[in-house]
């Protein structure tokens, strides 16, 4: 089997173990301090920022257009609408802008 296959399998196992490990640690607590809960609630936004920020800083006009449209759609629509609008704008803009 190829190296890529084993890398994907190892990544899947590592992801599963970190997720289940975090669940097992948190489930042992009867009461979670409000600051810990607030910190855990902030994790998804922090991860999203670390993924979007580098791409936005090195983006061209097509990516910026998709980012702006996604942000505007996010104000009124749901997550799927935001994703589809951003993807559609990115595809069209890359065809015409480059």
C-alpha positions in Angstrom: 0.0 0.0 0.0 1.1 3.5 -0.6 2.6 5.9 1.9 -0.3 8.3 1.3 -2.8 5.7 2.5 -0.9 5.1 5.7 -0.6 8.9 6.4 -4.3 9.2 6.0 -4.9 6.2 8.4 -2.5 7.6 10.9 -4.1 11.1 10.7 -7.6 9.5 11.2 -6.4 7.6 14.2 -4.7 10.6 15.8 -7.8 12.7 15.2 -10.0 10.1 16.8 -7.7 9.6 19.8 -7.5 13.4 20.5 -11.3 13.8 20.2 -12.1 10.8 22.4 -9.3 11.7 24.9 -10.7 15.2 25.4 -14.2 13.8 25.9 -12.9 11.2 28.5 -11.1 13.9 30.4 -14.0 16.4 30.5 -16.6 13.6 31.3 -14.7 12.9 34.6 -15.6 16.4 36.0 -19.0 16.8 37.7 -18.9 20.6 37.4 -16.9 22.5 34.8 -15.8 26.0 35.8 -17.4 28.7 33.7 -14.0 30.0 32.5 -13.1 26.6 31.2 -16.4 26.3 29.5 -16.0 29.7 27.9 -12.5 28.7 26.7 -13.8 25.5 25.2 -16.6 27.4 23.5 -14.0 29.7 21.9 -12.0 26.9 20.3 -14.0 26.6 17.1 -13.7 30.3 16.3 -10.0 30.2 17.1 -9.4 27.2 14.8 -11.5 28.8 12.0 -9.4 32.0 12.3 -6.1 30.1 12.1 -7.4 28.5 8.8 -8.9 31.6 7.2 -6.3 34.3 8.2 -3.3 33.0 6.4 -5.4 32.3 3.3 -6.9 35.8 3.4 -3.5 37.5 3.8 -2.1 35.8 0.8 -5.2 35.9 -1.3 -5.8 37.4 -4.7 -8.9 39.3 -6.0 -10.9 36.2 -6.6 -10.4 34.9 -3.0 -11.2 38.4 -1.5 -14.4 38.6 -3.5 -15.4 35.1 -2.2 -14.5 36.1 1.4 -16.5 39.3 1.2 -19.6 37.6 -0.3 -19.3 34.8 2.3 -19.2 37.3 5.1 -22.2 39.2 3.8 -24.2 36.0 3.3 -23.2 34.8 6.8 -25.0 37.9 8.2 -28.4 36.8 6.9 -28.1 33.1 5.9 -26.9 29.9 7.4 -23.6 28.0 7.2 -24.5 26.1 4.1 -25.7 29.2 2.3 -22.4 31.0 3.2 -20.3 28.1 2.0 -22.2 27.7 -1.3 -22.2 31.5 -2.0 -18.4 31.7 -1.3 -17.6 28.7 -3.4 -19.7 29.9 -6.3 -18.1 33.3 -6.3 -14.7 31.8 -6.0 -15.2 29.5 -9.0 -16.7 32.2 -11.2 -14.1 34.8 -10.1 -11.2 32.4 -10.8 -12.6 31.8 -14.3 -12.7 35.5 -15.1 -10.2 37.2 -12.9 -7.6 34.5 -12.4 
